Amino acid sequence: QAPELYLGVGCHVPFLDVLTTMLDETIPLTTNEYDEWGNPNNEADYKTILAYSPYDNIEAKAYPNILVTTGLHDSQVQYWEPMKWVVKLR
């Protein structure tokens, strides 16, 4: 919300594309996480997820330096999520 306050940020295996992930029920643990993140098959939850999902809220503005790491075999965050976010952020 205030990127000008930071010189840099480290994001290590961040969950950034919440909406896409929660819509894919084939990803392990997704349906088990509906209580925590919301069920995007419910219209109200879909709108809520869309409002807080970092990938869906990238704006055209200056961001601090960001180091993003991902894990090829991470069981919680798909490896492509952080990469997809960085590409859109650029």
C-alpha positions in Angstrom: 0.0 0.0 0.0 3.0 2.3 0.5 5.9 1.0 -1.6 7.8 4.3 -1.2 8.4 3.4 2.5 10.7 0.5 1.6 14.1 0.2 -0.1 13.6 -3.5 -0.8 11.4 -6.5 -0.1 12.1 -10.2 0.1 9.4 -12.6 -1.0 10.3 -16.2 -0.4 7.9 -18.7 -2.0 5.0 -16.2 -1.8 1.4 -17.1 -2.5 0.6 -14.4 -5.1 -1.9 -15.7 -7.6 -4.6 -16.6 -5.1 -7.6 -16.5 -7.4 -6.1 -18.7 -10.1 -4.9 -21.3 -7.6 -8.1 -21.4 -5.7 -10.1 -21.9 -8.9 -8.0 -25.0 -9.8 -9.4 -27.9 -7.7 -6.8 -30.3 -9.1 -4.0 -28.6 -7.1 -3.5 -30.6 -3.9 -4.9 -28.9 -0.8 -6.9 -26.3 -2.7 -10.3 -27.3 -1.6 -9.1 -27.8 2.0 -8.0 -24.1 2.0 -11.5 -22.7 1.2 -12.1 -21.8 4.9 -8.9 -19.8 5.0 -8.8 -18.1 1.6 -12.4 -18.3 0.4 -14.2 -20.4 -2.2 -14.0 -18.7 -5.5 -17.0 -20.7 -6.7 -19.0 -18.5 -4.4 -19.6 -15.1 -6.0 -19.0 -13.1 -2.7 -15.8 -15.0 -2.0 -14.6 -14.6 -5.6 -14.9 -10.8 -5.3 -13.1 -10.9 -1.9 -10.2 -13.0 -3.3 -10.0 -10.7 -6.3 -9.7 -7.7 -4.0 -6.7 -9.1 -2.0 -4.9 -11.4 -4.5 -1.5 -9.7 -5.1 -1.3 -10.9 -8.7 -4.7 -9.3 -9.5 -3.8 -6.0 -7.8 -0.6 -5.0 -9.5 -0.8 -1.3 -10.4 1.3 0.7 -12.8 3.5 2.5 -10.3 7.0 2.4 -8.8 7.7 -0.6 -6.6 10.7 -1.1 -4.3 13.4 -3.6 -5.3 12.0 -7.0 -4.9 13.8 -10.4 -4.5 11.4 -13.2 -5.2 12.3 -16.9 -4.8 10.3 -20.0 -5.5 10.6 -23.7 -4.9 10.3 -26.2 -7.8 9.0 -28.9 -5.4 7.2 -26.7 -2.9 3.9 -28.4 -1.7 2.1 -25.2 -0.9 2.9 -22.8 -3.7 3.2 -23.8 -7.3 6.6 -22.8 -8.7 5.1 -20.8 -11.5 3.1 -18.4 -9.3 6.0 -16.2 -8.1 7.4 -16.2 -11.7 4.1 -15.2 -13.2 3.8 -12.3 -10.7 7.3 -11.0 -11.5 6.6 -11.1 -15.2 3.4 -9.1 -14.7 5.1 -6.7 -12.3 7.8 -5.8 -14.8 
